[in-house]
Amino acid sequence: MDVKLQEKLDALPTEPGVYLMKDRRGQIIYVGKAINLRSRVRSYFTRTGDTRVFVSLLDELLGDLETVLVHNEKEALLLENELIKKHRPRFNVLLKDDKQFISLRLDRTHAYPRLEVVRKYERDGARYFGPYSSAGAIRETLRIINRFFRLRTCTDHVLANRKRPCLLFQIGRCPAPCVYPVPEDDYHRSVDEVVMFLEGKASELVEGLRLRMKRASQDLKFEEAARVRDQLQAIERSLERQKVATTDFKDQDVFALHREGDRILFYVLWVRQGRLNGGQAFPFGSQEFPNEELLASFVNLYYDQGSFVPEEVLLPLEPGDGTEGLEGLLSERKGDRVRVLVPKRGEKHELVKMAEKNAEQAFLERRRTKDETDQVLSRLQQRLSLRNFPRRMECFDISHFQGSAIVASQVAVTDGDADKSRYRKYKIKTLEKQDDFASMYEVVTRRLKRGLEEGDLPDLLVIDGGKGQLASAHAAMKDLGVETVDVVGLAKSRDLEVFDRDAERASSPERVFVVGRKDPIVLTQNSAEMFMLTRMRDEAHRFAITFQKQVLRKSRVRSALEDIPGVGEVRRKTLLRHFGSLKRVNDASIEELAEVVGPAMAERVHAGLHGHLDEEDEDPIREASLDDAQEPANEKSRGGSPHGTA
């Protein structure tokens, strides 16, 4: 071990805090927290019989170590969470922001409350129900509520401004409080019933509905009695499908994990009011640290994303530093006491066992999926005669607009899934005019040079194009001496000439060009191998077009202001930063411009921009949406070989 690193290990404090492990290049690879920093960090170097890959390579991989001291474990949890989200270390479990779940929100302070679908819990006094594991589950729940409980579905704005009732009133699914004077007591009775239904309080709800049905029948209100009867039957059928998990009727989240090597899967089972409400699996790879550390880190990240905090959190094992810090943090987030338990017997232990079975099953299903992906990649390797197993693939595409704004994209796939951390955009630097072959040579050269410096080369390069583009990429590889990477070209199908007017228009199949082979390889067009390649090629094309639109919009902004004498780079950025877009600069008065650039320059800018901006340029500095426009006509025209269409 490096002498300086050994000195840091010897000088580690015994106080609580967070430690950051860095590799030889200074990149943070792991963030952890501990009550006793010295004991925790030194344990990685003193363990015996530990076969985990990371620990065995720690001496070689670790380049530096930093620590941040805090007062207690709760502060360490908070800091660990922030640092993981900021640095996204390689060996930490990372939750994406889109992992939040769908829930229902009910604000009972409104005169006529309604259910809202939300993805985040807030401490705003409203009631939250869920989470729901899928959109289908929440749609089914809302369907029953809308049909039988008749709460409004419109927004507050619509409620305040509607002049006549909508279709839902006509079909008997809303009492139309927007137009008619619906008694608040009657409406809130329906709200109470909705709350009981969502909480799973079957006996109380059913008893109340049966009493209402009986009274309506006695008062000869047979239509109302029939409606309550239908409501009662639908609710009983729905509640029958909900399995009672515990007898104490608490809100609980039950965590479990299943691990094989460096692959780990966490499973969260949701129990609401003693009834199973669903669950979700979270798979991760390249996780070499102990289960106790990973579990505590995952639970912390899970609730930091705005997930509902229940009364109890059940864990399958004791976290590395105990449950006290996590319990205090979750109680603070909820605003009420939260218990974090590791049950050893009884109903709660059975819930943990149930979650562990779900974790194992979800892991096995994903392993089967991985095995299927490996089979597809193996067939692709055999069919294209590749030297490498194509586990890490990258696809390149060149895009231009009428010969200008030449850009390129690099998209990546790892084990059959998109690896967006390895996506790259390129501006062509060596060319002023369109030349697809030279552009491809430049992009592949830049990618491989970086890969050689960082020791990061893919197994397979897929070039969007035919023989010409493939030859350019291969030339770049030869010039750099790269012989360990496979490269192929993927050419799109082309429309074929058909002389029979009554015949359907025909097209050639997708073709794969391989270096040293004259004729292309035609894979089965509907095969999984072909689908994997074409999906990657289409993603590269989409990524390139999106980047090209951004470049074009920025160039229009730059040229429109730079044509004005006296407006340089600094003033241009100042104006755009202040007003937000060129359209707003154009619409600004001389007085408004003068507040930014002074009276004299304001008159010059106003005169230079007045009348030179179209409505379609309303917000040119906003990033282009992936779906907001069709590709410009003749946006891409390939030259060279007739096989080079793309």
URCOR-V41787 format. One record per backbone hydrogen bond with DSSP energy under -0.5 kcal/mol. CO is the residue of the C=O (numbers start at 1). NH is the residue of the N-H. Records with the same first field share a line. If there is no record, write none. Layout:
CO: NH ; NH
This chain:
2: 6
3: 7
4: 8
5: 9
6: 10
7: 11
9: 12
13: 38
15: 37
16: 70
17: 34
18: 68
19: 21 ; 32
20: 66
21: 29 ; 30
22: 63 ; 64
23: 26
27: 23
28: 90
29: 91
30: 21
32: 19
34: 17
35: 37
36: 40
37: 41
38: 42
39: 43
40: 44
41: 44
42: 45 ; 46
43: 47
49: 51
52: 56
53: 57
55: 58
57: 61
58: 62
61: 24
64: 22
66: 20
68: 18
72: 76
73: 77
74: 78
75: 79
76: 80
77: 81
78: 82
79: 83
80: 84
81: 85
82: 86
83: 87
84: 88
89: 92
96: 99
97: 100
102: 131 ; 132
103: 118
104: 129
105: 116
106: 108 ; 127
107: 110
110: 113
114: 107
116: 105 ; 118
118: 103
122: 124
127: 106
129: 104
132: 102
134: 138
135: 139
136: 140
137: 141
138: 142
139: 143
140: 144
141: 145
142: 146
143: 147
144: 148
145: 149 ; 150
150: 175
155: 159
156: 160
157: 161
158: 162
166: 169 ; 170
167: 171
168: 173 ; 174
169: 172
176: 179 ; 180
180: 182
183: 187
184: 188
185: 189
186: 190
187: 191
188: 192
189: 193
190: 194
191: 195
192: 196
193: 197
194: 198
195: 199
196: 200 ; 201
197: 200
200: 202
201: 205
202: 206
203: 207
204: 208
205: 209
206: 210
207: 211
208: 212
209: 213
210: 214
211: 215
212: 216
213: 217
214: 218
215: 219
216: 221
217: 220
220: 222
221: 225
222: 226
223: 227
224: 228
225: 229
226: 230
227: 231
228: 232
229: 233
230: 234
231: 235
232: 236
233: 237
234: 238
235: 239
236: 240
237: 241
238: 241
239: 242
241: 243
243: 276
250: 252 ; 274
251: 311 ; 312
252: 271
253: 255 ; 314
254: 269
256: 267
258: 265
260: 263
262: 287
263: 260
264: 284
265: 258
266: 282
267: 256 ; 269
268: 270 ; 280
269: 254 ; 271
270: 277 ; 278
271: 252
272: 275
274: 245 ; 246
275: 272
278: 270
280: 268
282: 266
284: 264
286: 288
290: 294
291: 295
292: 296 ; 320
293: 297
294: 298
295: 299
296: 300
297: 301
298: 302
299: 303
300: 304
301: 305
302: 305 ; 307
303: 306
306: 121
308: 310
311: 339
312: 253
313: 341
314: 255
319: 322
323: 327
324: 328
325: 329
326: 330
327: 331
328: 332
329: 333
330: 334
331: 335 ; 336
339: 313 ; 341
341: 315
345: 349
346: 350
347: 351
348: 352
349: 353
350: 354
351: 355
352: 356
353: 357
354: 358
355: 359
356: 360
357: 361
358: 362
359: 363
360: 364
361: 365
362: 366
363: 367
364: 368
365: 369
366: 370
367: 371
368: 372
369: 373
370: 374
371: 375
372: 376
373: 377
374: 378
375: 379
376: 380
377: 381
378: 382
379: 383
380: 384
381: 385 ; 386
382: 385
388: 390
389: 391
391: 393 ; 415
392: 459 ; 460
393: 413
394: 462
395: 411
396: 464
397: 409
399: 407
400: 402
401: 404
404: 401
406: 428
407: 399
408: 426
409: 397
410: 424
411: 395
412: 419
413: 393
414: 417
417: 414
418: 420
419: 422
420: 423
424: 410
426: 408 ; 428
435: 439
436: 440
437: 441
438: 442
439: 443
440: 444
441: 445
442: 446
443: 447
444: 448
445: 449
446: 450
447: 451
448: 452
449: 453
450: 454
451: 455 ; 456
459: 486
460: 394
461: 463 ; 488
462: 396
463: 465 ; 490
466: 470
467: 471
468: 472
469: 473
470: 474
471: 475
472: 476
473: 477
474: 478
475: 479
476: 480
477: 481 ; 482
478: 481
481: 483
486: 461
487: 515
488: 463
489: 491 ; 513
490: 465
491: 511
494: 508
499: 501
500: 503
506: 496
511: 491 ; 513
512: 521
513: 489
514: 517
521: 512 ; 523
524: 527
527: 531
528: 532
529: 533
530: 534
531: 535
532: 536
533: 537
534: 538
535: 539
536: 540
537: 541
538: 542
539: 543
540: 544
541: 545
542: 546
543: 547
544: 548
545: 549
546: 550
547: 551
548: 552
549: 553
550: 554
551: 555
552: 556
553: 557
554: 558
555: 559
556: 560
557: 561
558: 562
559: 563
561: 564
563: 565
564: 567
566: 568
568: 572
569: 573
570: 574
571: 575
572: 576
573: 577
574: 578
575: 579
576: 580
581: 585
582: 586
583: 587
584: 588
585: 588
589: 593
590: 594
591: 595
593: 596 ; 597
594: 598
598: 602
599: 603
600: 604
601: 605
602: 606
603: 607
604: 608
605: 609
606: 610
609: 612
614: 617
615: 618
617: 620
619: 622
625: 628
632: 635
634: 402
641: 644
645: 492
